[in-house]
Every structure is written in C-alpha cells, then in structure tokens.
Amino acid sequence: MSVKIEVKSCDDGAKVRRRAVAQSVLDVFGNGLPDLKLLAFFDDKDWQPFKDHWGKENRGFYRPIKEGIFQSPIWPSDAMQCIFVDDDDPSSSLPLKQDVDHVIYLHGSTCAGEVGLIMTFSHELQHFIQYGFNRKLWAENLLLPHLPREVIDITGLNWPDFPAEREARTVAKRTGMKLCGADAVNKYIDRRISESITQKEVDDWRFSQRVDPSISYDLAGETRRIFQRLKPFRQHLEELLDQQGADADFKNLDLAEYFDDADDHAVRLG
C-alpha cells in the first residue's frame, strides 16, 4: 500500500493539521488498504469544473486513473503535478512519468472542518478498497447511477440506495465516530442537513443520519438484491455495460448471474 498525501494551503498550521487528520484516518484503516499507488489530494479551494461535472453538492471523489480521465472535466494543475512527476530515468523518452494509479480528491470546503475531512476521506477510501478487493462489485455498482432518468424516477432510487455508496457512508460514519466521537458526527450531519442546497443532498445526509455504523454491511448480498430489484430494466443495464467498451474493469462482467432468463421481461422505455 502506497498513499501519497498532498495538502494545499498557504497556512502552514492548517497544512500540518490536515495532514495529521488525514494520517489518522489512514491509521484507522491500517493494513486494510489495497497494495495500489494512491494520491490523496486535499485542495485549499473548491475546484469549480468538478462541481460543474458532478454537482454543486460534490465534496470529493475517488477515481482510478485511466485513459481519457483528464479530458473532461479539467483538472487542477496542482493535482496534475502530483500525478505526473519528473522522470529521472535517462533512458526515458518522456520528461514526465505517472507516479500514482489512483486519486482521491477533496474540495477545500470539505477540508475546512475536521469531521467533514475525516468522513469524506474515509468514504472515498472505502471506494478505493472496493476497487482493490471487490472490483467486480465496484464496477457493477458504478453502472447504477448511469441508468436512464426514467428508470431512476420509476424506481425512486437515490444515490444512497446504491450498495457501494451505502457501504462507503457506513464506513465514513464509523470512522468519524471513532476519531471525533458520536456527538461531533451527529452535530455535523445535522448541520449539513440544515445547510443543504439540493433535495438530493438533504436525502443523502438524512440517510447518513439513520445509518447504524455498528452493523457490518453485506456489499455482495445488497448488490445482488438491487440488481434483482432492477430486473425489469436489464436491457438498460446491459447497454450501460456495453458502453464501457474495452475498459478492463468491466470486461469480464456478466450480469446474467443476477437475472433468471426464463422469467426476465425487460421494460422498454421509449
């Protein structure tokens, strides 16, 4: 496991504190992280292109670094300089080399408070763990938010309904309570609900409010259950899988295991 922490701040004290908080989160996870090269980038401002792309309520994200990932949205140059570093190999024909293969990015507003930094970083680390140890489940869950709007409306699904997200929220709350205490976490969630700028964000935080972090989460079982719930929309899921093309993370997925072909009657939305 190799985690490269980069904290941006013109305030040296804040920089030291945020790095220490980030390290305390890594200490909680201990040896439970995959043996992959990760950059954890803590910004000192909110990067608007990310907000425009993922929504104004976005606090951060995890991504494996793949071909085309930097094309849209535009990435901050400071983060790029941590991902691509000088290549000291004299035999290399390129001046830069890719130094990490995965990235967690947190907006500056997320890093401003200790509880928010801890919970968001823990949340994204859990997605990193899902990728590293349960890549099939990670990839299957990544299909779900891209279902057509009509399917989302018919099923009433919301972001926290997706199993990988539920697990990440559970881990985030558990880690927050371990490092900051239950009272601080509950007050933080209450404040986030009162300050939410979209109904989606309100629903998201209300879900976190209800989560019992003492209960372990069955990601495999819950993923099976939600795919069976989405059985009438198999066609749309298969189309989403086809759209992944040559992406190796999706190449060997077979959604047939979640569906009974004899009883499957796909719903067509026109």
Secondary structure, 3 states (H helix, E strand, C coil): CEEEEEECCCCHHHHHHHHHHHHHHHHHHHHHCCCCEEEEEECCCCCHHHHHHHCCCCCEEEEECCCCCCCCCCCCHHHHHHHEEECCCCCCCCCEEECCCEEEEECHHHHCCHHHHHHHHHHHHHHHHHHHHCHHHHHHHHHHHHCCHHHHHHHCCCHHHCHHHHHHHHHHHHHHHHHHCHHHHHHHHHHHHHHCCCHHHHHHHHHHHHCCCCCCCCHHHHHHHHHHHCHHHHHHHHHHHHCCCCCCCCCCCCHHHHCCHHHCCCCCCC
